[in-house]
Amino acid sequence: MQVFNAVNSDPAVRDNFFANLAADQPLVMVNLLKFKDAAEYSDGRESSLSGMEAYGIYGQAVAKLIADLGGVMLHGGQVTDILVGQVEELWDVVGIVEYPNPAAFRAMIESDAYQEIHIHREAGLAGQLNIATTSPGYAGR
């Protein structure tokens, strides 16, 4: 298995991604995040932030967007080790978010509010994997 971290998705890949999801089911996204040592802003601004700190600015703002559309942040934590399998380098953080449906997730990432905070995401991330899963539906609810 080859793993390729990326920061942004290709629009054609994104369209195909949403076309293959059940429109009437909750969507749970597993986010494996790898941060830059130092934030690098595309607009050239000077920054003394680490990549994780820049992403934290994005994270606080996106948490509100997620809540506003009825989503729930299920988990966020630092990756400490790996028990089964092997990768060259561990991700830094894993985040798990449940959205009411794929349309809500897409509306969020295409919104003006999301586009305004996206610069902090790009400044902080070295790469990530976004993995779509079905909603557990039974996990303690």
Backbone as numpy.savetxt, mean C-alpha at the origin, in Angstrom:
# Nx Ny Nz CAx CAy CAz Cx Cy Cz
10.62 -18.55 -7.93 9.78 -17.38 -7.93 10.67 -16.14 -7.93
10.39 -15.26 -8.84 11.11 -14.00 -8.89 10.22 -12.92 -8.28
10.81 -12.07 -7.44 10.07 -10.99 -6.79 10.62 -9.67 -7.31
9.70 -8.79 -7.70 10.09 -7.48 -8.20 9.30 -6.42 -7.44
9.97 -5.68 -6.58 9.35 -4.57 -5.87 9.12 -3.42 -6.84
8.00 -2.75 -6.73 7.71 -1.58 -7.54 7.05 -0.53 -6.67
7.01 0.70 -7.15 6.38 1.78 -6.40 5.01 2.11 -7.01
4.90 2.13 -8.32 3.66 2.47 -8.99 3.27 1.37 -9.97
1.98 1.27 -10.25 1.50 0.28 -11.20 1.30 0.91 -12.58
1.44 0.10 -13.59 1.17 0.49 -14.96 -0.35 0.60 -15.12
-0.87 1.65 -15.78 -2.32 1.80 -15.92 -3.02 0.58 -16.55
-2.40 -0.06 -17.52 -3.02 -1.24 -18.14 -3.08 -2.40 -17.15
-2.05 -2.57 -16.36 -2.03 -3.61 -15.34 -3.10 -3.31 -14.30
-3.23 -2.04 -13.93 -4.23 -1.64 -12.93 -5.65 -1.92 -13.45
-5.91 -1.59 -14.72 -7.24 -1.86 -15.28 -7.54 -3.36 -15.27
-6.57 -4.17 -15.63 -6.75 -5.62 -15.63 -6.96 -6.14 -14.21
-6.22 -5.59 -13.26 -6.35 -5.97 -11.85 -7.79 -5.78 -11.39
-8.34 -4.60 -11.61 -9.71 -4.32 -11.17 -10.75 -5.12 -11.94
-10.49 -5.41 -13.21 -11.43 -6.20 -14.01 -11.54 -7.63 -13.50
-10.51 -8.13 -12.84 -10.50 -9.52 -12.38 -10.99 -9.71 -10.94
-11.42 -8.64 -10.29 -11.90 -8.74 -8.92 -13.42 -8.83 -8.87
-13.93 -9.54 -7.90 -15.38 -9.62 -7.69 -15.88 -8.26 -7.20
-16.71 -7.61 -7.98 -17.13 -6.24 -7.70 -17.95 -6.10 -6.43
-18.63 -7.15 -6.01 -19.54 -7.06 -4.87 -18.97 -7.65 -3.58
-17.67 -7.90 -3.56 -17.04 -8.51 -2.39 -16.03 -7.54 -1.76
-15.86 -7.61 -0.45 -14.78 -6.84 0.18 -13.43 -7.26 -0.40
-12.50 -6.34 -0.38 -11.15 -6.56 -0.90 -10.16 -6.31 0.23
-9.30 -7.26 0.48 -8.25 -7.10 1.49 -6.92 -7.03 0.77
-6.21 -5.93 0.98 -4.91 -5.73 0.35 -3.80 -5.95 1.38
-2.86 -6.81 1.02 -1.66 -7.04 1.83 -0.55 -6.22 1.17
0.05 -5.32 1.93 1.07 -4.41 1.42 2.40 -4.74 2.07
3.37 -5.18 1.27 4.72 -5.42 1.75 5.56 -4.23 1.31
6.08 -3.49 2.28 6.72 -2.20 2.00 8.21 -2.23 2.28
8.99 -1.66 1.37 10.43 -1.48 1.55 10.72 0.01 1.39
11.39 0.59 2.38 11.62 2.03 2.38 13.03 2.40 1.92
13.15 3.59 1.37 14.45 4.17 1.06 15.10 4.58 2.37
16.42 4.62 2.40 17.11 5.10 3.60 16.74 6.56 3.85
16.76 7.36 2.81 16.42 8.79 2.92 15.34 9.11 1.89
14.38 9.94 2.29 13.30 10.34 1.39 13.87 11.10 0.20
13.30 10.83 -0.98 13.70 11.51 -2.21 12.44 12.03 -2.88
12.22 13.35 -2.82 11.01 13.95 -3.38 11.19 14.28 -4.85
10.22 13.90 -5.66 10.29 14.10 -7.11 10.22 15.57 -7.50
9.72 16.42 -6.61 9.65 17.85 -6.92 10.94 18.58 -6.54
11.94 17.82 -6.08 13.26 18.39 -5.78 13.40 19.03 -4.42
12.37 18.99 -3.60 12.46 19.62 -2.28 13.54 18.95 -1.43
14.17 19.74 -0.62 15.15 19.22 0.34 14.40 18.58 1.49
14.93 17.48 1.99 14.28 16.80 3.09 15.31 16.08 3.94
15.12 16.13 5.23 15.96 15.36 6.15 15.22 14.12 6.65
14.08 13.83 6.05 13.27 12.68 6.47 13.86 11.37 5.97
13.67 10.32 6.74 13.97 8.98 6.24 12.83 8.58 5.31
13.05 7.52 4.57 11.97 7.01 3.72 10.77 6.61 4.54
11.00 5.99 5.68 9.90 5.56 6.54 9.14 6.76 7.09
9.84 7.83 7.41 9.17 9.04 7.92 8.31 9.69 6.84
8.84 9.76 5.62 8.05 10.34 4.51 6.81 9.49 4.27
6.98 8.18 4.26 5.84 7.29 4.07 4.85 7.44 5.23
5.34 7.73 6.42 4.46 7.94 7.57 3.53 9.12 7.37
4.00 10.18 6.70 3.14 11.33 6.38 2.00 10.86 5.47
2.36 10.12 4.46 1.36 9.53 3.56 0.42 8.61 4.35
0.99 7.76 5.18 0.21 6.78 5.92 -0.86 7.40 6.80
-0.52 8.48 7.48 -1.51 9.15 8.34 -2.66 9.71 7.51
-2.32 10.30 6.37 -3.36 10.90 5.52 -4.20 9.83 4.83
-3.56 8.74 4.38 -4.32 7.72 3.67 -5.22 6.94 4.64
-4.83 6.85 5.90 -5.68 6.18 6.89 -7.04 6.88 6.99
-7.04 8.20 6.91 -8.30 8.95 6.94 -9.12 8.67 5.68
-8.46 8.63 4.53 -9.19 8.33 3.29 -9.81 6.93 3.34
-9.04 5.98 3.86 -9.54 4.60 3.98 -10.78 4.57 4.88
-10.69 5.22 6.03 -11.83 5.25 6.96 -13.04 5.94 6.34
-12.81 7.04 5.63 -13.91 7.80 5.02 -14.69 6.98 3.99
-14.04 6.03 3.33 -14.75 5.22 2.35 -15.25 3.90 2.92
-15.12 3.73 4.24 -15.63 2.53 4.89 -14.64 1.40 4.99
-13.37 1.68 4.71 -12.34 0.66 4.84 -11.81 0.58 6.26
-11.05 -0.47 6.52 -10.50 -0.70 7.86 -9.04 -1.12 7.73
-8.19 -0.45 8.49 -6.80 -0.88 8.57 -6.75 -2.03 9.57
-6.51 -3.24 9.09 -6.55 -4.43 9.93 -5.25 -4.66 10.69
-4.13 -4.31 10.07 -2.84 -4.56 10.71 -1.75 -3.73 10.05
-0.80 -3.32 10.85 0.41 -2.69 10.36 1.53 -3.01 11.32
2.65 -3.49 10.83 3.75 -3.81 11.73 5.04 -4.02 10.98
6.13 -3.90 11.72 7.45 -4.10 11.14 7.71 -5.59 10.90
8.35 -5.88 9.79 8.77 -7.25 9.49 10.04 -7.53 10.28
10.02 -8.60 11.06 11.18 -8.90 11.92 11.99 -10.10 11.45
11.36 -11.05 10.77 12.06 -12.25 10.34 11.16 -13.03 9.41
11.67 -14.11 8.86 10.89 -14.98 7.99 11.10 -16.42 8.45
10.02 -17.14 8.61 10.08 -18.51 9.10 10.18 -19.52 7.97
9.34 -19.37 6.96 9.32 -20.31 5.85 9.64 -19.56 4.57
10.52 -20.09 3.78 10.90 -19.46 2.53 12.16 -18.64 2.69
12.49 -17.95 1.63 13.74 -17.20 1.63 13.65 -16.06 0.62
14.08 -14.91 1.01 14.20 -13.76 0.12 15.56 -13.13 0.36
16.05 -12.40 -0.62 17.35 -11.76 -0.48 17.34 -10.70 0.60
16.22 -9.99 0.69 16.11 -8.90 1.66 14.66 -8.82 2.14
14.48 -8.69 3.44 13.13 -8.59 4.00 12.50 -7.24 3.68
11.17 -7.22 3.60 10.47 -5.96 3.54 10.56 -5.33 4.93
10.29 -4.03 5.01 10.38 -3.32 6.29 9.08 -3.41 7.08
7.96 -3.29 6.39 6.66 -3.21 7.05 5.64 -3.98 6.23
4.67 -4.57 6.93 3.51 -5.16 6.28 2.27 -4.41 6.77
1.39 -4.08 5.85 0.12 -3.45 6.20 -1.00 -4.21 5.53
-2.10 -4.39 6.26 -3.24 -5.11 5.72 -4.47 -4.22 5.86
-5.13 -3.95 4.74 -6.26 -3.03 4.71 -7.44 -3.71 4.02
-8.62 -3.60 4.63 -9.84 -4.12 4.02 -10.67 -2.96 3.48
-11.06 -3.07 2.22 -11.92 -2.10 1.57 -13.29 -2.73 1.37
-14.35 -1.94 1.38 -15.69 -2.50 1.22 -15.86 -3.26 -0.10
-15.16 -2.79 -1.13 -15.21 -3.42 -2.45 -14.11 -2.82 -3.31
-13.80 -3.44 -4.44 -12.74 -2.90 -5.30 -13.00 -1.49 -5.80
-14.27 -1.15 -6.03 -14.59 0.20 -6.52 -14.19 1.27 -5.51
-14.37 0.98 -4.23 -13.97 1.94 -3.20 -12.46 2.14 -3.20
-11.72 1.05 -3.31 -10.26 1.14 -3.37 -9.83 1.95 -4.58
-10.40 1.65 -5.74 -10.04 2.37 -6.96 -10.40 3.85 -6.86
-11.58 4.15 -6.33 -11.98 5.55 -6.17 -10.98 6.30 -5.30
-10.50 5.64 -4.25 -9.53 6.29 -3.37 -8.24 6.59 -4.12
-7.66 5.59 -4.80 -6.35 5.82 -5.43 -6.43 6.74 -6.64
-7.63 6.96 -7.15 -7.79 7.88 -8.27 -8.31 9.26 -7.83
-8.52 9.45 -6.54 -9.07 10.72 -6.04 -8.01 11.81 -6.00
-8.47 13.05 -6.05 -7.57 14.21 -5.93 -6.88 14.21 -4.57
-7.60 13.86 -3.52 -7.02 13.84 -2.18 -5.86 12.85 -2.11
-6.01 11.69 -2.74 -4.94 10.70 -2.75 -3.76 11.21 -3.56
-4.03 11.83 -4.69 -2.95 12.34 -5.54 -2.12 13.41 -4.81
-2.76 14.18 -3.95 -2.05 15.21 -3.18 -1.05 14.61 -2.19
-1.36 13.47 -1.62 -0.47 12.87 -0.61 0.50 11.86 -1.21
0.26 11.48 -2.45 1.05 10.44 -3.10 2.54 10.78 -3.16
2.89 12.05 -3.21 4.29 12.46 -3.30 5.10 11.93 -2.11
4.47 11.85 -0.94 5.17 11.34 0.24 5.37 9.83 0.14
4.41 9.15 -0.45 4.52 7.71 -0.68 5.70 7.42 -1.59
5.76 8.12 -2.72 6.85 7.92 -3.67 8.19 8.33 -3.09
8.22 9.37 -2.27 9.47 9.82 -1.67 10.05 8.79 -0.72
9.17 8.05 -0.05 9.62 7.12 0.97 9.83 5.69 0.52
9.09 5.25 -0.48 9.14 3.84 -0.87 10.27 3.53 -1.83
11.02 2.47 -1.50 11.97 1.90 -2.45 11.23 0.91 -3.34
10.21 0.27 -2.80 9.40 -0.68 -3.56 8.40 -1.35 -2.66
7.48 -2.08 -3.27 6.45 -2.76 -2.50 5.80 -3.83 -3.35
5.09 -4.69 -2.67 4.17 -5.62 -3.30 2.80 -5.32 -2.73
1.80 -5.19 -3.59 0.39 -5.05 -3.17 -0.32 -6.31 -3.61
-0.79 -7.09 -2.66 -1.38 -8.39 -2.94 -2.86 -8.34 -2.60
-3.70 -8.63 -3.58 -5.14 -8.65 -3.37 -5.57 -10.00 -2.82
-6.40 -9.98 -1.81 -6.96 -11.21 -1.24 -8.44 -11.01 -1.02
-9.14 -12.09 -0.80 -10.54 -12.01 -0.46 -10.68 -11.65 1.02
-11.81 -11.11 1.36 -12.06 -10.76 2.75 -12.28 -12.03 3.56
-11.67 -12.10 4.74 -11.89 -13.30 5.55 -13.34 -13.43 6.01
-14.01 -12.31 6.23 -15.41 -12.35 6.57 -15.74 -13.00 7.92
-14.91 -13.85 8.38 -15.16 -14.58 9.63 -14.15 -14.24 10.71
-13.20 -13.40 10.42 -12.09 -13.13 11.34 -12.57 -12.30 12.53
-13.26 -12.95 13.45 -13.64 -12.29 14.67 -14.80 -11.32 14.54
-15.51 -11.36 13.45 -16.61 -10.43 13.27 -17.93 -11.11 13.41
